Amino acid sequence: MTTTPTPDASAPAHGPDEAEVLTALTEAMSAVLDPVELEATPLTMDTRFVEDLDLESIDLVTLTGLLGSRYGDRVDFPRFFASLELPEIIGLSVGQVVRYVAGCLR
């Protein structure tokens, strides 16, 4: 009788880590922001899209579209944004998006 091994709960999760997702997000931001603007405000986990980068809602749609193209259906941005209240969207940080994406890909 052959048994199928069960995944070890202590084994590391597969998928990109937060640093890899931050790199992908930074690359996607270069399509949304002028390179000079992006260089003036480097992306960190604490960078806020609206308050620090002056992104408008259409910019967030473009950004999430680019990330959606990269990660596919595993990352459900419409559901993510629907779970947020307007003040949370306005205060949304790069770290929140990075953690969401990384969590979806685990």
CYANA upper distance limits for C-alpha pairs under 8 A (distance plus 0.5 A):
  7 PRO  CA     11 ALA  CA      8.14
 13 ALA  CA    106 ARG  CA      6.01
 14 HIS  CA    105 LEU  CA      8.10
 14 HIS  CA    106 ARG  CA      5.94
 15 GLY  CA    102 ALA  CA      7.83
 15 GLY  CA    105 LEU  CA      5.90
 15 GLY  CA    106 ARG  CA      5.74
 16 PRO  CA     20 GLU  CA      6.18
 16 PRO  CA     21 VAL  CA      6.96
 16 PRO  CA    102 ALA  CA      6.82
 16 PRO  CA    105 LEU  CA      7.50
 16 PRO  CA    106 ARG  CA      8.21
 17 ASP  CA     21 VAL  CA      6.93
 17 ASP  CA    102 ALA  CA      6.56
 18 GLU  CA     22 LEU  CA      6.52
 18 GLU  CA     98 VAL  CA      6.53
 18 GLU  CA     99 ARG  CA      6.96
 18 GLU  CA    102 ALA  CA      6.37
 19 ALA  CA     23 THR  CA      6.76
 20 GLU  CA     24 ALA  CA      6.82
 21 VAL  CA     25 LEU  CA      6.56
 21 VAL  CA     98 VAL  CA      6.31
 21 VAL  CA    101 VAL  CA      7.66
 21 VAL  CA    102 ALA  CA      7.10
 22 LEU  CA     26 THR  CA      6.55
 22 LEU  CA     45 MET  CA      8.42
 22 LEU  CA     94 VAL  CA      8.34
 22 LEU  CA     98 VAL  CA      6.49
 23 THR  CA     27 GLU  CA      6.74
 24 ALA  CA     28 ALA  CA      6.71
 24 ALA  CA     67 LEU  CA      8.24
 25 LEU  CA     29 MET  CA      6.57
 25 LEU  CA     67 LEU  CA      7.61
 25 LEU  CA     98 VAL  CA      8.22
 26 THR  CA     30 SER  CA      7.10
 26 THR  CA     43 LEU  CA      7.28
 27 GLU  CA     31 ALA  CA      7.92
 28 ALA  CA     32 VAL  CA      7.48
 28 ALA  CA     63 LEU  CA      6.81
 28 ALA  CA     66 LEU  CA      6.80
 28 ALA  CA     67 LEU  CA      7.47
 29 MET  CA     33 LEU  CA      6.36
 29 MET  CA     38 LEU  CA      8.15
 29 MET  CA     63 LEU  CA      7.10
 30 SER  CA     34 ASP  CA      7.18
 30 SER  CA     35 PRO  CA      6.62
 30 SER  CA     38 LEU  CA      7.57
 32 VAL  CA     59 ASP  CA      6.77
 32 VAL  CA     62 THR  CA      7.57
 32 VAL  CA     63 LEU  CA      7.19
 33 LEU  CA     37 GLU  CA      6.88
 33 LEU  CA     38 LEU  CA      6.64
 34 ASP  CA     38 LEU  CA      6.79
 35 PRO  CA     39 GLU  CA      6.50
 36 VAL  CA     40 ALA  CA      6.66
 37 GLU  CA     41 THR  CA      6.99
 37 GLU  CA     53 LEU  CA      8.46
 38 LEU  CA     42 PRO  CA      6.49
 38 LEU  CA     43 LEU  CA      8.16
 38 LEU  CA     53 LEU  CA      8.49
 41 THR  CA     52 ASP  CA      7.94
 41 THR  CA     53 LEU  CA      7.57
 42 PRO  CA     47 THR  CA      8.46
 43 LEU  CA     47 THR  CA      6.29
 43 LEU  CA     94 VAL  CA      7.76
 44 THR  CA     94 VAL  CA      7.23
 44 THR  CA     95 GLY  CA      7.82
 45 MET  CA     93 SER  CA      7.21
 45 MET  CA     94 VAL  CA      5.54
 45 MET  CA     95 GLY  CA      4.41
 45 MET  CA     96 GLN  CA      8.09
 45 MET  CA     98 VAL  CA      8.24
 46 ASP  CA     93 SER  CA      6.26
 46 ASP  CA     94 VAL  CA      6.75
 46 ASP  CA     95 GLY  CA      6.52
 47 THR  CA     52 ASP  CA      6.70
 47 THR  CA     53 LEU  CA      8.24
 47 THR  CA     93 SER  CA      5.92
 47 THR  CA     94 VAL  CA      6.08
 47 THR  CA     95 GLY  CA      8.05
 48 ARG  CA     52 ASP  CA      5.63
 48 ARG  CA     53 LEU  CA      7.15
 48 ARG  CA     91 GLY  CA      6.67
 48 ARG  CA     92 LEU  CA      6.10
 48 ARG  CA     93 SER  CA      4.58
 48 ARG  CA     94 VAL  CA      6.59
 49 PHE  CA     53 LEU  CA      5.58
 49 PHE  CA     54 ASP  CA      6.91
 49 PHE  CA     55 LEU  CA      6.14
 49 PHE  CA     90 ILE  CA      8.17
 49 PHE  CA     91 GLY  CA      7.88
 49 PHE  CA     92 LEU  CA      6.66
 49 PHE  CA     93 SER  CA      6.46
 49 PHE  CA     94 VAL  CA      7.35
 50 VAL  CA     54 ASP  CA      5.03
 50 VAL  CA     55 LEU  CA      5.34
 50 VAL  CA     56 GLU  CA      7.23
 50 VAL  CA     90 ILE  CA      6.33
 50 VAL  CA     91 GLY  CA      7.27
 50 VAL  CA     92 LEU  CA      7.89
 51 GLU  CA     55 LEU  CA      8.40
 51 GLU  CA     90 ILE  CA      7.93
 51 GLU  CA     91 GLY  CA      7.49
 55 LEU  CA     59 ASP  CA      6.19
 55 LEU  CA     60 LEU  CA      7.34
 56 GLU  CA     60 LEU  CA      7.10
 57 SER  CA     61 VAL  CA      6.79
 58 ILE  CA     62 THR  CA      6.69
 59 ASP  CA     63 LEU  CA      6.57
 60 LEU  CA     64 THR  CA      6.52
 61 VAL  CA     65 GLY  CA      6.50
 62 THR  CA     66 LEU  CA      6.75
 63 LEU  CA     67 LEU  CA      6.80
 64 THR  CA     68 GLY  CA      6.28
 64 THR  CA     77 PHE  CA      7.16
 65 GLY  CA     69 SER  CA      6.63
 66 LEU  CA     70 ARG  CA      6.94
 67 LEU  CA     71 TYR  CA      6.62
 67 LEU  CA     72 GLY  CA      8.50
 68 GLY  CA     72 GLY  CA      5.63
 68 GLY  CA     73 ASP  CA      7.64
 68 GLY  CA     75 VAL  CA      7.16
 68 GLY  CA     76 ASP  CA      8.35
 68 GLY  CA     77 PHE  CA      8.04
 71 TYR  CA     75 VAL  CA      6.91
 74 ARG  CA    104 CYS  CA      6.69
 74 ARG  CA    105 LEU  CA      7.02
 75 VAL  CA    101 VAL  CA      6.62
 75 VAL  CA    104 CYS  CA      6.22
 75 VAL  CA    105 LEU  CA      7.81
 76 ASP  CA     80 PHE  CA      6.85
 77 PHE  CA     81 PHE  CA      6.61
 78 PRO  CA     82 ALA  CA      6.51
 79 ARG  CA     83 SER  CA      6.77
 80 PHE  CA     84 LEU  CA      7.50
 81 PHE  CA     89 ILE  CA      7.86
 84 LEU  CA     88 GLU  CA      6.25
 84 LEU  CA     89 ILE  CA      6.73
 85 GLU  CA     89 ILE  CA      6.90
 86 LEU  CA     90 ILE  CA      6.72
 87 PRO  CA     91 GLY  CA      6.65
 88 GLU  CA     92 LEU  CA      6.30
 92 LEU  CA     96 GLN  CA      7.19
 92 LEU  CA     97 VAL  CA      8.31
 93 SER  CA     97 VAL  CA      7.29
 94 VAL  CA     98 VAL  CA      6.59
 95 GLY  CA     99 ARG  CA      6.46
 96 GLN  CA    100 TYR  CA      6.64
 97 VAL  CA    101 VAL  CA      6.63
 98 VAL  CA    102 ALA  CA      6.54
 99 ARG  CA    103 GLY  CA      6.40
100 TYR  CA    104 CYS  CA      6.75
101 VAL  CA    105 LEU  CA      6.84
102 ALA  CA    106 ARG  CA      6.95
